[in-house]
Amino acid sequence: MAKGKDVRVKVILECTSCVRKSVNKGSRGVSRYITQKNRHNTPSRLELRKFCPYCSKHTIHGEIKK
């Protein structure tokens, strides 16, 4: 089986509110999670509510490119 045709792929989720705050110098970092998704069931970008230690609350984490 070809390596690029796998059904389950690893994706990186990044906090969307930290990315917006990164313009300001008050941000300490960006929260990221690594997970897997099924390419056939969810062809669009994945968005999940996860805990961000930099914001100290649950925020939306969106899929980014590697």
N, C-alpha and C positions, 0 to 999 in steps of 0.2 A: 504494500500500500504506500502510496506517495506521501511524503511528509507534510506537504502543504494542503492535503485534502482531508485532514482529520475532522471529524464531526465536533468533538469537544476541544475547545481552544482555551488557552489561558488568556485572561484579560486583566488589565490594571484599572482599578477604580480610584479616582482622585477626588478629594473634597472640593466642591464647587465654590463654597464660601471662602476657603483659604486662598483659592486661586484669585478671586476678586480682591481679597485683602492684600495680596502680594505686591500690589502697587504701593501700598503704604509700607513704611519701614517697621511698623509695629508687629507684623507677622513673624512668628518664630520658625515656621516651616509649613509643609504641606503633608496632609495625611493621605496615605495610599494603602490600598488593600489589593491582594492578588487573589483571584478566584477563577472559576471555569464556567463557561457557558456552552450550551448546545447551539451550534451554528445554524442548524436547520429549524429549530423551534423559535429562536430569537435572533433573526437576522439584523435587527436594528441595534442601536447602542444601548447598553445595559445601564440602568440607574437604580441604585439601592440606597436606603437610609441606613447609614452606619455611624458609629460613634467616632467623632474627631477629637483626639486628645488636645489639639491646639485651640480649637473653639470651645472645648469642654461641653459639648452637646451633640445630639444626633443631628446630622445634616445629610443632604443628598450628595452621594458620591457617584460621579459619572465615569463612563468608560473613556479611556484615552488611548491614543496610538502608542505603540512601543517605540 
